[in-house]
Each structure stands twice: as C-alpha cells, then as structure tokens.
Amino acid sequence: MRNRVVWVAVAACAVTVGACGGGSSGGGGGATAGGSPAEQVKGAKQIDPKSMDNPPKGTIHYCQGKDTTGDAVAKVAAFNKKYGSQGYKVDLTQFPASADQQRAQFIQRQQAKSDDCDVFSEDVVWTAEFAGQKWLYDLTPYIKAQGDKFIQAPLETVHYGDRYWGVPFASDAAFIFYKPSQTPQPPSTWQQVYSQAKSKGGVVYQGAPYEGLTCNFLELAYAAGGKVLSDDGTKSEFDSPENLKALQLMVDGIKNGSAPKSVTTYMEPETDQAWASGKYGFMRNWTYAYAAHNAAGDKTKGQYKVAPLPSFEGGGKAGILGGHNSVISVYTKNPGLALKFADFSASPEWQKEQILKFSLASVVPDVYQDADVKKAVPYAPQLLQALTQAKARPVSPVYPQISQAIYKNVNDALAGRVAPDAALKAADGQINKALSTF
C-alpha cells in the first residue's frame, strides 16, 4: 500500500513539474538581450570545486516545490546527519506545487539579490533563462571533474552557452507500455507501434495542447532526425522534412484509428484512465505509470511490460528528459557549502536511496547495477536505456514560448484543423518571433 501512495504522489508531480517540466507562460525574469548564448553568459561567476571540501561552517537554504513524496525532507535529514557534527546544516524551503509558482518564487528572490535560496531544485527547462540572467554559478569546473559519474544525457539539461550551470539529481523519461499476451516483443519502430496498434485496441498518449504534447512530439521528431533550433540556438529549424515525417505519422495514426480521436484532449490523468480500462494495446507514458497501474482494480495489473521508446524508420532512437537539477544562486554567502549539498544530492549513496524509497530515477548509471535496485525496480535496465537515449528539450531563455508554439500547432494538426506542413510553418514562425526577443 505504501508503494501505491508513493507512486500516486509521483504521478501527481509528473503532471505538474516532475516528468515533463512546468509549462510556464513566460513573464518573471524574461530573457537577457544580446547575442549568442555564449555572449549572454559571459562574465558569469564560476565556482571553485575545491570550495566544497572545507567550506565555512553554517546553514544554507535549499528551495524546491512542495515535497509530495517526502524525498526532499529525507535528503536534507540525511545530509544533516552526515555533516551536522562538522557544523554544516541545510534548511528546506518548500514552494507551491505549481511549476509556474516555483519559478516565480525563485525569480523574485534572485531579482532581490536574496540568499533565501542558496540551492534551488530547478526544472530542467529553466537552465537557459536563469543562466542568461546571470543568477547561477557556473559549475563547469565541477562537471568537468565529476561529469563521468553521470548518465550523459541529463547533463544536456544544465548545458548552455558552452558551460554547465547545475548538478543533475533526478531524471525521467518515457516508456512504451505493451501487453505480452498481444505483443510478445515490443515494437522496434514507431511505425510498428502505430501499425500494430490498429488491430490491438490502439495507442494512447498525451496529445492535449500543453507541455506534455511537446514532449510526445519531440520524441518522434528527434528520432526521425529533426531539430527545433539551430546549433547556436538563435533561429528555428522546426519546419523540416524530418519533423514533417514525425507529425504526419501521428496525424495518420488518428485518421486511421491507430489512436483514438480523443487523444487530442489527453494529459497524463486521461491517458492513465484510458489505459486502466484495459481497452488499449499500447501506451506512451512516464515511469510513474509502471507501478501506478499495478494497483488493485486496474484491469491492466500484471498484464503489461515496458520498453524504451522505439526508433523511427530511417532515423534513430530518442526520448525527452524530465527531472530536476541542483543550481546554486550567485547570491549565496556560502557557495562551497551549497556545492557540497548539490554534490551529496548526486552521490551514489543518495541516488540509491531516492530510487529505492521515493521512485526517483537516478542520474548515476552505476546505481542501476546495484543488487538492491535490480530487485526492487524490475524495469531498472529499461529505465537506464530510456534515460541514456533521451535528449533535453531546447535549452533557450524563451523555452516557454517555443514549447507553446510546438504544442498548439501540433495539436491543431492532430485535431485536423490544419495540415501538418502548415502547422510546422506556423510554429516555425512563432519560434523565430520568440527568439527575436533576446
């Protein structure tokens, strides 16, 4: 029963801030004007990795969203137990559960040059905005020294302007859920998912106009070889043949009955409800859903397995990363202690604890080889593969506007209001307009 409670809490978090990031509508800090990403972050404060070895004694403040699972309270307690006798302490500040509210709370403190949040649990899509404002310490020296211990994909989420701005501590990626009784082996391509789904009840996913659809679309688009932005992040490359192939496959899937028309209104809760009915043969969803659908009364209990997202014919494999990073405010009075806590959050000892007790995906690959983890998390190998093949969403100070352009236009195409090529052109123009503001 306890595991069910934990997973329901994780599911609720996934809808708002955990799995696919908060869908901010802009505002708050705004973008930093001027030039390329490297030019925007020029002159940022850089941290000394050695500062965490023997920092000044004292207390720092760790800020994050509402602790729905208890992991933050446990992490702070574990740190204080380990280092309290040395004079080091961390206090936890919890912000509201809404991603927009968390972002706004941090922005307000940074604009006031406050040290209320020495370390902040940052959603993976906020890196560029915060770094562009020069609110974060440049952690490049730390990552260069410690980076080999991480799954490399999550490091993309803290990389902007050729520098690293945070320490990953929790990640997430999506699975394809399938029923071995119908499909002995998981489909190897997205094309197979859709072709097989037509005769096996259909495939459900998050197709409503919100951040979740941005993730769902980019999983196919990236696998097909598509991009959103140019390599320097200054212009859109969204209107491409590769992205069109991905969108056309999704549109055709609804037209021919491989996916229900109602999927254009589904967020995570609606996707869960549809899958729990037992009607559908496939589901794309986040890792929380594995245990959530093993609850009593769920018609799919014990009837499904999961696999990393498949490849796209003619392309490769991809996924979209969710999760959170520890970032350090430039206004902290004790950057060494802040880094010590960020380092603890990413340590193998805590990473093992968080996946075993709180079902938070580890960013350290060695954790997935641990005997205790293999026993407690039956999908550990698939999760590691899913995280390894995943990619970050576009790292840009105007990411909220970019995402909105994607999910609104993709949803229009899925719902049949516009043709796929027209949807891509419209999104391309809106993304370039957003990029022109910084």
C-alpha positions as CSV (number, residue, x, y, z in Angstrom):
1,M,0.0,0.0,0.0
2,R,2.8,2.4,0.8
3,N,4.3,2.0,-2.7
4,R,1.0,2.8,-4.2
5,V,0.8,6.0,-2.2
6,V,4.3,7.0,-3.3
7,W,3.6,6.3,-6.9
8,V,0.3,8.3,-6.9
9,A,2.2,11.2,-5.5
10,V,4.8,10.9,-8.1
11,A,2.1,10.7,-10.8
12,A,0.6,14.0,-9.5
13,C,4.1,15.6,-9.6
14,A,4.7,14.3,-13.1
15,V,1.7,16.2,-14.3
16,T,2.9,19.4,-12.9
17,V,6.6,19.7,-12.6
18,G,8.4,16.4,-12.5
19,A,8.2,14.4,-15.7
20,C,8.0,16.9,-18.4
21,G,8.6,20.2,-16.8
22,G,6.4,23.1,-15.9
23,G,4.6,24.8,-18.8
24,S,5.4,28.4,-17.9
25,S,3.7,31.0,-20.0
26,G,6.6,33.5,-19.7
27,G,6.9,36.5,-17.5
28,G,9.0,36.6,-14.4
29,G,12.7,37.0,-15.3
30,G,12.4,37.4,-19.0
31,A,15.2,36.9,-21.5
32,T,18.6,38.5,-21.5
33,A,19.1,40.7,-24.6
34,G,22.1,40.3,-26.7
35,G,23.9,37.9,-28.9
36,S,24.6,34.2,-28.8
37,P,24.2,32.0,-25.7
38,A,27.9,32.2,-25.1
39,E,27.8,36.0,-25.2
40,Q,24.7,36.1,-22.8
41,V,26.6,34.2,-20.1
42,K,29.9,36.0,-20.5
43,G,31.3,37.2,-17.2
44,A,29.2,34.8,-15.0
45,K,30.6,33.8,-11.6
46,Q,32.4,30.5,-11.7
47,I,32.6,28.1,-8.7
48,D,35.8,26.5,-7.4
49,P,35.2,22.7,-7.0
50,K,37.6,22.7,-4.1
51,S,35.4,25.1,-2.1
52,M,33.1,22.2,-1.1
53,D,36.0,20.3,0.6
54,N,36.2,22.6,3.6
55,P,33.6,25.3,3.3
56,P,32.8,27.8,6.2
57,K,30.5,26.3,8.8
58,G,26.9,27.4,8.8
59,T,23.4,26.9,7.4
60,I,22.3,27.1,3.8
61,H,18.7,27.1,2.4
62,Y,17.5,24.5,-0.1
63,C,14.4,25.5,-2.1
64,Q,12.1,23.3,-4.1
65,G,8.4,22.7,-4.9
66,K,6.1,21.0,-2.5
67,D,7.6,17.8,-1.2
68,T,4.8,15.4,-2.3
69,T,6.8,12.2,-1.8
70,G,9.0,13.1,1.2
71,D,12.3,12.8,-0.7
72,A,13.4,16.4,0.0
73,V,12.8,16.1,3.7
74,A,14.7,12.8,3.8
75,K,17.6,14.2,1.7
76,V,18.0,17.2,3.9
77,A,17.9,15.0,7.0
78,A,20.4,12.6,5.6
79,F,22.8,15.4,4.8
80,N,22.4,17.0,8.2
81,K,23.0,13.6,9.9
82,K,26.2,13.0,7.9
83,Y,27.7,16.5,8.2
84,G,25.9,18.1,11.2
85,S,28.8,17.3,13.6
86,Q,31.1,19.2,11.3
87,G,29.0,22.4,11.6
88,Y,27.1,22.1,8.3
89,K,23.3,22.3,8.0
90,V,20.7,22.6,5.4
91,D,17.2,24.0,5.9
92,L,14.4,23.2,3.5
93,T,12.0,25.7,2.0
94,Q,9.0,24.4,0.1
95,F,7.3,26.4,-2.6
96,P,3.8,25.8,-4.0
97,A,3.4,22.7,-6.2
98,S,2.7,24.6,-9.4
99,A,5.8,24.9,-11.6
100,D,5.0,28.5,-12.6
101,Q,4.7,29.4,-8.9
102,Q,8.1,27.8,-8.1
103,R,9.8,29.6,-10.9
104,A,8.2,32.9,-9.9
105,Q,9.3,32.4,-6.3
106,F,12.9,31.8,-7.3
107,I,12.9,34.7,-9.8
108,Q,11.6,37.1,-7.1
109,R,14.4,36.2,-4.8
110,Q,17.0,36.5,-7.5
111,Q,15.8,39.9,-8.6
112,A,16.0,41.0,-4.9
113,K,19.6,39.6,-4.8
114,S,18.4,37.5,-1.8
115,D,20.2,34.5,-0.3
116,D,16.9,32.8,0.7
117,C,17.7,30.0,-1.8
118,D,21.4,29.1,-1.8
119,V,20.5,25.9,-3.7
120,F,17.3,25.6,-5.9
121,S,15.7,22.5,-7.4
122,E,15.4,23.7,-10.9
123,D,13.1,22.2,-13.5
124,V,15.2,21.0,-16.5
125,V,13.7,23.6,-18.8
126,W,14.7,26.7,-16.8
127,T,18.5,26.5,-17.2
128,A,18.9,28.9,-20.1
129,E,16.6,31.6,-18.6
130,F,18.4,31.6,-15.2
131,A,21.9,31.4,-16.6
132,G,21.1,34.1,-19.1
133,Q,20.2,36.4,-16.2
134,K,23.5,35.5,-14.5
135,W,21.6,34.3,-11.5
136,L,23.5,31.0,-11.3
137,Y,27.0,29.9,-10.6
138,D,28.9,28.5,-13.5
139,L,29.6,24.9,-12.4
140,T,31.7,23.9,-15.4
141,P,34.9,23.1,-13.4
142,Y,32.8,20.8,-11.1
143,I,31.2,19.0,-14.0
144,K,34.5,18.6,-15.8
145,A,35.8,16.9,-12.7
146,Q,32.8,14.8,-11.8
147,G,30.9,14.5,-15.1
148,D,32.0,10.9,-15.9
149,K,29.9,9.6,-13.0
150,F,26.6,10.8,-14.6
151,I,24.4,9.4,-17.3
152,Q,25.5,11.9,-20.0
153,A,22.0,12.8,-21.3
154,P,20.9,14.7,-18.1
155,L,24.0,16.9,-18.4
156,E,22.4,18.3,-21.6
157,T,19.8,19.9,-19.4
158,V,22.4,22.0,-17.5
159,H,24.4,22.9,-20.6
160,Y,24.0,26.4,-22.1
161,G,26.4,28.8,-23.7
162,D,29.2,26.1,-23.6
163,R,29.0,26.0,-19.9
164,Y,27.4,23.9,-17.2
165,W,25.0,25.5,-14.7
166,G,23.8,22.8,-12.4
167,V,24.2,19.3,-11.0
168,P,21.5,16.8,-12.1
169,F,19.9,14.8,-9.3
170,A,16.6,13.4,-10.6
171,S,15.7,12.4,-14.1
172,D,12.8,10.8,-16.0
173,A,12.0,9.5,-19.5
174,A,9.0,7.8,-21.1
175,F,8.3,4.2,-21.9
176,I,6.2,2.3,-24.4
177,F,3.8,0.1,-22.4
178,Y,2.7,-3.1,-24.1
179,K,0.8,-6.3,-23.4
180,P,2.9,-9.5,-23.9
181,S,-0.3,-11.5,-24.4
182,Q,-0.9,-9.4,-27.5
183,T,2.6,-8.4,-28.4
184,P,5.3,-10.9,-27.3
185,Q,8.1,-8.4,-28.2
186,P,7.8,-4.6,-28.0
187,P,7.7,-2.8,-31.4
188,S,11.1,-1.8,-32.7
189,T,9.9,1.3,-34.5
190,W,7.3,4.0,-34.1
191,Q,5.8,2.9,-37.4
192,Q,5.3,-0.6,-35.9
193,V,3.7,0.9,-32.8
194,Y,1.0,2.6,-35.0
195,S,0.5,-0.3,-37.4
196,Q,0.2,-2.9,-34.6
197,A,-2.0,-0.6,-32.5
198,K,-4.7,-0.5,-35.2
199,S,-5.5,-4.2,-34.6
200,K,-4.8,-4.3,-30.9
201,G,-7.0,-1.6,-29.4
202,G,-5.0,1.4,-30.2
203,V,-2.2,3.5,-28.6
204,V,-2.8,6.3,-26.1
205,Y,-0.5,9.2,-25.2
206,Q,-0.6,12.8,-24.1
207,G,-2.0,14.8,-27.1
208,A,-3.6,17.8,-25.4
209,P,-2.2,21.3,-26.1
210,Y,0.2,21.5,-23.2
211,E,3.9,20.7,-22.3
212,G,3.2,17.0,-22.4
213,L,2.5,17.1,-26.1
214,T,5.7,19.0,-26.8
215,C,7.5,16.0,-25.2
216,N,5.5,13.4,-27.1
217,F,6.0,15.1,-30.4
218,L,9.7,15.7,-29.9
219,E,10.3,12.1,-29.0
220,L,9.3,11.1,-32.6
221,A,10.8,14.2,-34.2
222,Y,14.2,13.8,-32.6
223,A,14.2,10.1,-33.5
224,A,13.4,11.0,-37.1
225,G,16.4,13.3,-37.2
226,G,14.5,16.6,-36.7
227,K,15.5,19.6,-34.7
228,V,13.9,22.6,-33.1
229,L,16.7,25.2,-33.1
230,S,19.9,25.8,-34.9
231,D,23.1,24.6,-33.1
232,D,23.7,28.1,-31.8
233,G,20.2,28.5,-30.6
234,T,19.5,31.7,-32.5
235,K,17.0,30.5,-35.1
236,S,14.3,27.9,-35.7
237,E,14.8,24.8,-37.7
238,F,11.4,23.4,-36.9
239,D,9.9,23.4,-40.4
240,S,11.9,20.4,-41.7
241,P,11.2,17.2,-43.7
242,E,12.2,15.1,-40.6
243,N,9.7,16.9,-38.3
244,L,7.0,16.6,-41.0
245,K,7.5,12.8,-41.2
246,A,7.0,12.6,-37.4
247,L,3.9,14.7,-37.4
248,Q,2.4,13.0,-40.4
249,L,2.8,9.6,-38.6
250,M,0.9,10.9,-35.6
251,V,-1.8,12.6,-37.7
252,D,-2.3,9.5,-39.8
253,G,-2.5,7.4,-36.7
254,I,-5.6,9.3,-35.5
255,K,-7.1,9.3,-39.0
256,N,-6.8,5.5,-39.5
257,G,-7.8,4.6,-36.0
258,S,-4.5,3.6,-34.5
259,A,-5.0,6.2,-31.9
260,P,-8.4,7.5,-30.6
261,K,-9.5,11.0,-31.7
262,S,-10.0,11.8,-28.0
263,V,-6.2,11.6,-27.5
264,T,-6.0,15.2,-28.6
265,T,-7.5,16.1,-25.2
266,Y,-5.4,13.7,-23.1
267,M,-3.0,14.8,-20.4
268,E,-1.4,12.2,-18.0
269,P,-4.6,11.6,-16.0
270,E,-6.7,10.9,-19.1
271,T,-4.0,8.7,-20.5
272,D,-4.0,6.7,-17.3
273,Q,-7.7,6.4,-17.2
274,A,-7.8,5.1,-20.8
275,W,-5.0,2.5,-20.2
276,A,-6.6,1.3,-17.0
277,S,-9.8,0.4,-18.9
278,G,-7.9,-2.4,-20.5
279,K,-9.0,-1.5,-24.0
280,Y,-5.8,-0.3,-25.5
281,G,-2.8,-2.3,-26.6
282,F,-0.1,0.4,-26.2
283,M,0.6,3.5,-24.1
284,R,3.3,6.1,-24.1
285,N,3.8,7.4,-20.5
286,W,6.3,8.3,-17.9
287,T,7.9,5.8,-15.5
288,Y,5.5,6.6,-12.6
289,A,2.8,4.7,-14.5
290,Y,4.6,1.4,-14.2
291,A,3.6,0.9,-10.6
292,A,0.5,3.1,-10.7
293,H,-1.2,0.6,-12.9
294,N,-0.3,-2.3,-10.7
295,A,-2.9,-1.2,-8.2
296,A,-5.8,-3.3,-7.2
297,G,-8.8,-2.8,-9.5
298,D,-6.7,-1.8,-12.5
299,K,-7.6,-4.0,-15.4
300,T,-4.1,-4.0,-16.7
301,K,-2.5,-5.1,-13.4
302,G,0.2,-7.6,-14.1
303,Q,-0.6,-7.7,-17.8
304,Y,2.0,-5.3,-19.3
305,K,5.6,-4.7,-19.7
306,V,7.6,-1.6,-20.6
307,A,10.3,-0.8,-23.2
308,P,12.4,2.2,-24.0
309,L,10.9,4.3,-26.8
310,P,11.5,2.7,-30.3
311,S,13.4,4.0,-33.2
312,F,11.9,5.9,-36.2
313,E,12.3,4.2,-39.6
314,G,15.3,5.8,-41.4
315,G,16.3,7.6,-38.2
316,G,17.4,6.6,-34.7
317,K,16.1,6.4,-31.1
318,A,15.3,9.3,-28.9
319,G,13.4,10.4,-25.8
320,I,12.7,13.5,-23.8
321,L,14.2,14.1,-20.4
322,G,12.3,15.3,-17.4
323,G,13.7,15.9,-14.0
324,H,15.4,18.4,-11.8
325,N,18.8,19.8,-11.2
326,S,20.5,21.5,-8.2
327,V,21.5,25.0,-9.2
328,I,23.4,27.5,-7.0
329,S,22.5,31.1,-6.6
330,V,25.2,33.7,-7.2
331,Y,23.8,35.5,-4.1
332,T,24.6,32.6,-1.7
333,K,27.1,33.6,1.0
334,N,28.5,30.1,1.2
335,P,28.9,28.7,-2.3
336,G,31.2,25.9,-1.0
337,L,28.5,24.5,1.3
338,A,25.9,24.9,-1.4
339,L,28.1,22.8,-3.8
340,K,28.7,20.3,-1.0
341,F,24.9,19.8,-0.8
342,A,24.5,19.6,-4.6
343,D,27.2,17.0,-4.7
344,F,25.6,15.0,-1.9
345,S,22.3,15.0,-3.9
346,A,24.1,13.4,-6.8
347,S,26.1,11.0,-4.7
348,P,25.7,7.2,-5.4
349,E,24.6,6.7,-1.8
350,W,21.7,9.2,-2.0
351,Q,20.9,8.3,-5.6
352,K,20.3,4.7,-4.5
353,E,18.2,5.9,-1.6
354,Q,16.0,8.1,-3.8
355,I,15.2,5.4,-6.3
356,L,14.5,2.7,-3.7
357,K,12.4,4.8,-1.3
358,F,11.0,7.5,-3.5
359,S,11.0,6.1,-7.0
360,L,13.0,9.0,-8.4
361,A,15.2,7.9,-11.4
362,S,18.9,8.1,-10.6
363,V,21.3,10.1,-12.8
364,V,24.2,7.8,-11.8
365,P,24.4,4.7,-14.1
366,D,26.2,2.6,-11.5
367,V,23.1,2.7,-9.3
368,Y,21.1,0.6,-11.8
369,Q,23.7,-2.2,-11.4
370,D,23.1,-2.4,-7.6
371,A,21.6,-5.7,-6.5
372,D,19.1,-4.0,-4.2
373,V,17.9,-1.7,-7.0
374,K,17.6,-4.6,-9.5
375,K,15.5,-6.5,-7.1
376,A,13.2,-3.5,-6.1
377,V,12.9,-1.9,-9.6
378,P,12.1,-4.6,-12.1
379,Y,12.4,-2.2,-15.0
380,A,15.8,-0.8,-14.0
381,P,17.6,-1.9,-17.2
382,Q,14.9,-0.4,-19.4
383,L,14.9,2.8,-17.4
384,L,18.7,3.2,-17.8
385,Q,18.4,2.7,-21.5
386,A,15.5,5.2,-21.8
387,L,17.5,7.8,-19.9
388,T,20.6,7.1,-21.9
389,Q,18.9,7.6,-25.3
390,A,16.9,10.6,-24.2
391,K,17.6,14.3,-25.1
392,A,17.0,17.6,-23.5
393,R,14.2,19.9,-24.7
394,P,15.5,23.1,-26.4
395,V,17.7,24.9,-23.9
396,S,16.7,28.5,-24.5
397,P,15.7,31.6,-22.4
398,V,12.4,31.7,-24.4
399,Y,11.7,28.0,-24.0
400,P,8.1,28.6,-22.7
401,Q,7.2,30.4,-25.9
402,I,8.9,27.7,-28.0
403,S,7.0,24.9,-26.3
404,Q,3.7,26.8,-26.7
405,A,4.4,27.2,-30.4
406,I,5.0,23.5,-30.7
407,Y,2.1,22.1,-28.7
408,K,-0.5,24.5,-30.0
409,N,0.3,23.9,-33.7
410,V,0.9,20.1,-33.3
411,N,-2.4,19.8,-31.6
412,D,-4.1,21.7,-34.4
413,A,-2.7,19.2,-36.8
414,L,-3.7,16.2,-34.7
415,A,-7.2,17.5,-34.4
416,G,-7.4,18.1,-38.2
417,R,-7.8,21.8,-38.0
418,V,-4.7,22.4,-40.2
419,A,-2.5,20.3,-42.4
420,P,0.8,19.0,-40.9
421,D,3.0,21.2,-43.2
422,A,1.0,24.3,-42.3
423,A,1.3,23.5,-38.6
424,L,5.1,23.3,-38.9
425,K,5.3,26.5,-40.8
426,A,3.2,28.3,-38.3
427,A,5.2,27.0,-35.3
428,D,8.5,27.9,-37.1
429,G,7.4,31.5,-37.5
430,Q,6.3,31.7,-33.9
431,I,9.5,30.2,-32.6
432,N,11.6,32.7,-34.6
433,K,9.5,35.6,-33.3
434,A,10.2,34.4,-29.7
435,L,13.9,34.1,-30.4
436,S,14.0,37.7,-31.8
437,T,13.1,39.0,-28.3
438,F,16.6,38.2,-26.9
